[in-house]
Amino acid sequence: GSGKTTTLYGALDRLNQPGVKIVTVEDPVEYQVAGVTQIPVNPKIGLTFAAALRSILRHDPDIIMVGEMRDRETAEIAIQAALTGHLVFSTLHTNDAPSGVTRMVDMGVEPYLVAATVLGILGQRLVRVVCDACAEDFRPPPDVVAQAAAGQPDIPKPRFRRGRGCDACAGTGYRGRSGLYELMQLSEALRARVVKNAPLAEIRALAHAQGMAPLRAAGWAKACAGVTTLEEVLRVTRDEVLG
């Protein structure tokens, strides 16, 4: 996974306070959260994401978390919930943050509804962390540095590290994982592009022009700080080049 569920729970934890009614629909419920009503879907009895969402809306919660928008029906109900003043969190499987917009349109949601309701889309990936028990400084091959650094801001005095492999990391050189993130907030200019059903490349280019740092930029910074390796960054962001 890419840590989407953990991020959702983190957001709910920050917003969870007395007087705020939070309801989730999940498949399955992965963590129990005090003060939050959590509903596991059960298609065998007809309790799908869409059916659960309809039921939830009758109770007028302040915040809704939908574990995943898997189909048009679920997406449209979530959009309607947002239109009626509910703060909605959910996840989609896409290559990056801008792709989230086109994914919803491809699912059958009208572009003007996407533009009217989506506040922001967070794209994320997980990279393996260099094992501190066996980490060593090293100089990566120039071609790998050039590939990872292409288009990225210059970082003075980078400290590249790798793990030699030890008992603590089972010989892998990595121990634990860390997140790479890109946040696309929908500006008025981006909303206008979405309404016109602009191509993904155009939406992505505008998001970058307005300051959205891509996933590889986050990875480049973490590799330069010795948190992970350039090879790991290139591995998890390879579809940025393809896309």
N, C-alpha and C positions, 0 to 999 in steps of 0.2 A: 504493500500500500504506500500511499504518499503522505499519510498523516492527516488526511482530511477530517476524520472523525475527532481526532485529538484537538484539532484547531476549532472545530465546532463546539466541543465541550468547553474549551478555554474561553470562547466568546460568551457562552451562556453563563459560565462561572462569574465573569466580570459583570454581567447584567443582572445576575440573580440577587435580588434584594427584597425585603418585605414590601408588599404592595404591588409587586410586579408578577403578573400571572404568565408563567412560561409552560408551554406544552410541546412535547416532542413526539414525532412519529418515526420509529426506527426499525431496522431489520438487520440484526437484532438490537436490543438495548445492551450496549457494551459496558456502560458505567452507570451506576445508580447515583443520581444527583439530588441531594436534599433540597426540598422546596420546589422541585420541578416535577410536573406530571408527565410521565413517560409511557408511551403506548407502543407495544411491539406489534408489528403487522402480522397478520395470519391469513394468508390468501385462502386457506382451506375452509375457512368459515366466512369468506367474503370480505375480511378486513384488510383491504389493500391500502396502499399509501393514499390513493384518491378517496376511498371510502372513509378512512380515518380522518383525513383532512376535513371532509365535509362535516363530520361529527364534531370535530374540534371547533370549527368556526361558530357553531351554535352556542358555544360556551364563551365566546368573545375573549380570547386570551390577548395579552399584550404582545407576546413574542411567540413565534412558532418556529420550530426546527424540524425540517423534513430531511431525514437521513440521506435520501437521494431522489432526484427527479429523474425517473426512469422512462416516463412516457408523456405524451401530450396531455392527457387528462390530468395527471398530477401537476404538471407544469402550469396548466391553465388555472387550476384551483389555487395554487400557490400565488400566481400573479394576481388573481382576484382578491386573495387575502391581503396582499400588499396594497392593492388599490383602495381597499376599505380601511386602511390605517394600521394594519398589523405589520410588525417588523418580522420578516421571514428570512431564515437562514436555510441553505440547502447546499447540496453538492452535485456536480456533474463530472463526467469523465471527458476531459478534453486535453489538448496538448499544452495550452497556455491560457492566460486570463482572457485575452480578446476572443479566443475560440468559444468561450462560454456564451457570448452573445449569439454567434451564428449557430451554435448548437441548439439553443432554445428556438430560434427561428426554424431551423431544420426539423425540430420536433413538431412544428405546426403552430407555435405561438405567433401571433401577429407582431410584426416588428414594432408598431407603435405602442403596443402593450409592454414589450420588453423595454423600450426607451422610457416609458412613463414610470416604470416601477423599480428597475434595477439601480441600486445606489453604487455598488461596486462589485468587482469580481476579483477574488484572490486566487492566483495560481501558485501551486507549490509542488515541490519534489523533495525527497529525502536523499541525502548523501551520507555515506559512511564516514565516520570520524576516525582520524588517525589515532592509533592506540598510543596513549601517553607512556605506557610501560616500556615500549620498544621504539619510540619515535626517534628519528634522526633527521638532521637538516641535510638537504641534498639539492643538487642542481638538476632540474628536469631537462630533458632533451629540448633543444631550441625549437624544433618543429611543433612540439606539444605546447610549449609556451606561446608560440605565435598563433596557434589555432585557438587556444583558450582566450588569449588577450585581444584577438581581433575585434575592433570596435569598442573595447572596454576602456574605462578611464585608467590613466597611468597611476600605479600605486608604488610610491618610492620605497625602496628597501624591502621587497617582499621576502617573507620567510617561508620557503617551501619545505614541507616535511613529508616523510613517509615512515611507515612502520616496518621494521625488519621482520616481524613475526615472532611471537613468543607464546608462552603458555596462557597468558592473560587474554590473548585474542585468538587463541587456537591456531596460531600461525598465519592468520590472515593479514595482519598489519593494521586492521581496523577494529574499533570497539565502540559501539554506540552509533547513533545517527543524529543528524542535524538537518534543519529545514532550510530550503531555499524558497524565497517568496517573491512574487511580483503582484502589485496591487493596481488594478485599473479602476479608477473612479470615473464615473460617467459624467463628463462635462457637457455643457450645452452643445458644443461642437460634435462631440461623440454621439450624443443622443440624436442629433440631426442626421448623422451618417446611418445610424441604426434604423431610423424611421424610413430612410430611403433604401434600406436593405443593401447597403454598400458592401462590396467584397471584403472578405476577411483581411486581405493584405492592406486595404485602405484603412480599415479600422485599427489594425495593429500599428501601422505607420503613424497614424495620428496619435495613438496612445503613447508611443515612444516619443514623438515630438513634444507631447505635453508633459513629459517627465517620468513616464512609467519605466522603471529600470527592469530589463528582462531577467529571466531566471539565471541566464549565464552570467550576468553581471554580479548577481548575488553570489554565485558559485566562485567566480574569479576572486572576489573579495575574501571569501572564506579560505580559498586555497592559498592566497597570498599571506593570510594570517596563520597558516599552518594547521587550520582546523581539519581540512580534508585535502585530497590530492587533485591535481589538474586532471588526471585520468578519470577520476570519479566524477568530476564536474562535467567533463565531456561526455561521459557515459549517460548521465541522467538528463542532459540537455541536448542530446544529439538531434532530436526532432525539431529544435529551433532552426537548425540549418536546413533541414528538409522542408519545414513549413514556411 
